[in-house]
Amino acid sequence: MGNGTLRQKIPNQETPMSWNRKHLIDIESLTADEITTVLDTARAFKAVGERAIKKVPALRGKTVVNLFIEPSTRTRISFELSEQRLSADIINFTAEASSLKKGETLKDTARNLEALNADFIVIRHSASGAPAFLSRVLNASVINAGDGAHEHPTQALLDAFTIREHKGTIAGQKVTILGDILYSRVARSDIWALTKLGASVTLCGPTTLVPKEFEKMGCRITHNVEEAIRDADVINLLRIQHERQRKSMFPGLGEYTSLFGLNQARLKLTKPDAMIMHPGPINRGVEIDSEIADSKRSVILEQVTNGLAVRMAVLFLVNGGKGPQEITG
């Protein structure tokens, strides 16, 4: 095939999947089948990552620009390593070292990068809607690496992938997302992905950070942490998004920890096989005790590993791949 990657038999893959999108802007607009295509493709790329030689030629001759206007460590490195493993040429771009500091618009910056024959723009931006805007004005494929408090689609996909790897299926799972929901792009993307795949999602946190409007997305809301975690199959903890919220929206850290932090006493209330997740960065001793973050129940580092496979899958698919059945070489 033109993508030229590793030939890999996909377990439990009876019928070919399909993907026809040039961009990945959000999870909200994806169908359940499209999400499943990404997860199945990621499963094949995870197998690639377990080989001695981890590189495949899927993006050989292609140029990817990592346009990170908002600071990032984990997501930027994950995308960069994924691109390297797909044999792409990579340009890393930050606002601090760019003409954006001189007043150049995002549109002009991106179009100048595209004029250098960039094939993909992976963008993180503090403004919600920035990736969608670029997808309308550029010929290059645009991948959203997080935009404001809107969405973080690849994080949701790797979260869904991790749950499916451990539980076998997402349908029927009870997932509790605990923390700052209002300002979290991860929460929004997770909600869309998990509900589309048949999970039951419960949101929990302070009333100011978990408003009733999220019920419109098909979630159950509670402000009682013991109730939220007792029957959960998965507990996904979120940090407080201090950089995006007003101080009036948030109680003190000590009050938050006492009311909503996952400690050993609360962990005893959960199911023995309940998974503990966190997108990072972790605020140890605030939303989660260190012992729990490092315990066997935690899949936090596994999420990081799975992020590579998922982002490889996304890049492969927006490059024209149709699904795992096309991973050849």
N, C-alpha and C positions, 0 to 999 in steps of 0.2 A: 504494500500500500504506500501511498505518497507520504504518510507520516513516518514510516520507517522505524517503528519501535519494536520492542521485543515481542516475539510470538509467545502468547501465554494463554493456556486454557483456563477459562473462568469457571470455577465450581458453581453448580446450581444455576447456570445461565442457560435456560432452555431456548429462549427466543432472542434475536438481536434487538438491542435497544436503539434509540435514535436521539440525535441532538442536532438542532438546526439553528442555534443562536450564535451570532457573531460576538456578542458581549455577555458579560455577567455583571449586571447592575444591582440586582436584588434577589431575594428569595420570594417575595410576595408575588411576582409575576410568573414564577416557575410552576409547572404542573408537578404532581407527585411522580409521574413517570420520568420527567426530566431530572428531578432530584435523585431518583433511583438510578438513573443512568450515570450520574456523577459518582454515586457511591459504588456502583459496580465497577466502573472504570478505575476508581481509586484503589479498589481491592487488588486489581492487577498491578497497579503501580507500586503498591506496598510490597508485593512480591519482588518487584525489581529492586526495591530498596534493601531487601534482605540478601541480595547477591553480593559476591565479592566485587564485581564491577557493576556500579550502580548507574552508569550513564547509558542513555539511549538517544538515538539521533532524531527524535520526533520534531524538534525545532531547529535543526541544523540549518544555518543560513538565514534564520529569523532573528530580528532584533527586538528585545523587550526593554522598555524604559520603565523603571520603577520611580514613579513620580510621587514622592512622599512629602507632601506639603505640611502634614501634621507629624510630629515625632512618633517614631515606632522603633522597637527593637525586634521582638519576636516575629511579628508579621512580616516585616521587611526582610529579615534574614531567612525566614521560611520561604518566601517567594523567590529570593535570590538563589537559594540552594536548589529549589525546585527547577528553576530555569537552567541552572548549570547542569543538572542531571538530565535535562531534555536537550542539552547541547546548544542552547540559544546564546547569542551575543547579548550582553547585558550592559545597560547604562543606568547607573544609580544617580538620582537627581533629588536634591533637597532644597527647600525654600531658602535656607540660610546661605547657600552658595549659588544663588540664581538671580536672574534679572527681576524676579518677582519682588525682591527687596528694593528694586529701583522703580517700581510702579507698573511693571509689565502685567498685563492681564493674564489670567489663567488660559484663556482661549489662545492668545498670541504665543504664550510659552509652549502650549501643547502643539500648536500648528507648526511652530518652528522645529519642534522635535520630530513631528511627522514628516517634515520636509527633508529630514535626514534619513528617511526611509525606515522609520520605526514601524514595526508591524503590530506591536501590542503596547498599550499604556496601562500599567498597573498603578492605580491612584489611591492615595489616602489623603483626605482633605477634611478640615474642620467644618466645612459648609455642607449641610445636607443637600443633596442634589447635584453636587459637582461632577460625579461620574456620569450621571444621566445626561447632563449638559454636554460633556465632552463627546459622548456617544452620538450626539446629534450633529456635531460640527466636525468630526474627524472621520477619516476613512479607516484608521487603525482600529483594531479591537480594543475595547476598554473593559478592564476588570476592576471592580470596586473592592478595595482593600480596607474599607471603612470610611463612611462619610457622616461626620457630625454625630447626631443622635439618631440617624435614620436607620442604616443597616450595615452589617458586616457579614456578607453572604458566605465567604469561605470559612469563617469561624463556625457558622451554623452547620455547614456541610461537614466539617470535621467533627463537630459535636455529634451530629446524627450518625456519622460513620462509626464513631467510637461506641455509641450506644448499641448500634446494630451488631458490631463485632462481639460485644459482651453478652447481649441479651438475645441475639439471633434474629430479632425483629424489633421494629419500633412500634408497630401497631399494637395497641392495648397497653403499652407501658405508661405508668404514672410518673410524670416528670414534674418536679418542683423546682422553680427558678426563684432563688432567694437573694434579695438585695435591692440595689438601686435599679428598678425597672424603667422608671420614667426617662432617665437620661442615657440608657444603655442601648446602643445599636446592636449589641450581641443578643440582648433579650428579644428585640423585635424580630431579628432574623431567625433565632431559635424557635420562637413561637410559630412563625410561618412554616418553617421546615417540619417541626414535630407534629403540628396539627394536621398538615397536609398528608403526613405519613401515618396518621391514625393514633397518635399518642394523646393522652389526656394531660393537659398542662395546668398546673397550679402556680400562681404567683403569690409571693409573700414578701413583706417588707413594711416599712413605715407607711402610714396612710398618705403622707405627702409624696412618697416615691412610688406608690403602687395605686394609682387612681383607678376608679371604676371604669374608665373609658376602655381599659384593656379587655374588659369582658366582651367587647364587640369583636375581638380577634378570636373568640372561642375559648377563653381561659376562665378558670375559676380563681377567685381572689379571696385571700384570707390574710389577716394581719396577726394571726396566732401561729407562731413558728412551730410549736409542738404539733399542732393540727396539720400544718403543711408538710412536715417531714415524716409523720408517723407511718403512712401507707405508701410513701414514695418508693419507686423502683430506682429512680435517679434523682440526685440532689445536685443542682447546678448553682454554685455560689458566684455572686457577682460582687466586685468591689464597688465602693462609693465613687461615683464620677465627680470628684470635687471640681475638676476643670470645666465642667459643663453646667454646673448648677449654682443656684443662689444659696447663700448660707441659711436663709430662712427655711429652706426646704429640708434641712437635715439636722437632726439632733446631734449632740456631742458624740465623739467616738466611743467614750465609755458607756453612754446610754445605749448606743446602737449595739455594741458588743453584748451588753447584758440582756437586751431584748431580742436580738436576732442573730447573734454570733453562733456558729456551730461549734459547740464545745463537747467534752466527753460525756457530760450528763445528758445532753440532748442526743448525742449519737446513740446512746443506749435505747432511745425510744424508736429508733429506725429499724427497718428490716435488716436482718443479718447480711443480705446480699445487695443492699442498696449501694449504688455507685456514687462516689463523690467526685464532682467535676468542678473545674474553675478555668476560665479562659486566660487568666493572668492579666496583669501582674497580681500576685497574692499579697494581701496585707495581713501577714501572720499576726494572730492575736486579736484581730478585728473581726473579719467575717468568718475566719476559720482558725482553730488552734493548730499550732505547728505539728503536733503529734498526729492529728487527723490528716493534714495535708501530706504527710510523709508515710501514711499507713498503707496497708495492702488494699484497703477499701478505695483509696484514691487512684484515679486514672489521669491525673493532671499531666504528668510527663508523657503518658501515652497519647494524650491529645496533641501534644507538640509533635511527636513522631508521626501521627496520623495526618497532621496538617501538611506535611510534605507530600504524601500520596494524594491527598485531595487537591492540592494546588497544582500538582503535576497533571491530574485528571482534568481540571478546569482549563489549563493552558492547552492541553491536547485537544479538548473538545472545541474550544473557540477557534482553534487553528483549522478546524474542519473535520476532526474526528467525529464519528457517529456513536461510538460507544466502545465497550471492552472487546467486542468481537473484531474490532479493527486493529487491535494492538498486535502488530506483526513485525517481523524483521529477520 
